[in-house]
Amino acid sequence: MNGCDCDRCSDLVGGGVRGILVIPALLGLALLRVAFDGEAGIQPWLHLRAELQDAHTRIEALRAQVEELEREADLLDVRGFALESAVREELELVRPGQTLIRLGGNGVSSARIP
């Protein structure tokens, strides 16, 4: 072929075909090893994808909650004393000179009002 009849050249020429088949076989084995590896294979990758999807879902829910709270805060700002009023209602406080009136609080009805 190349004009040389030594054993070394004939080994290279004859072994070339075998070498070409060995490389894909080794690559295939390496891919199988990686694919089914318990720490870095397909299963952990699928698990991480599921966790990522869950994280994205939680992020969207939190964003919606933040938007709702921002709308509430804007309403409190717009109404002026609404923040003070909300705090006083929550803590059941009144300003000097005010009277606290509770309507329908504990579910107990009087004999006169059914």
Order of alpha helices (4+ residues) and beta strands (2+ residues): alpha-alpha-alpha
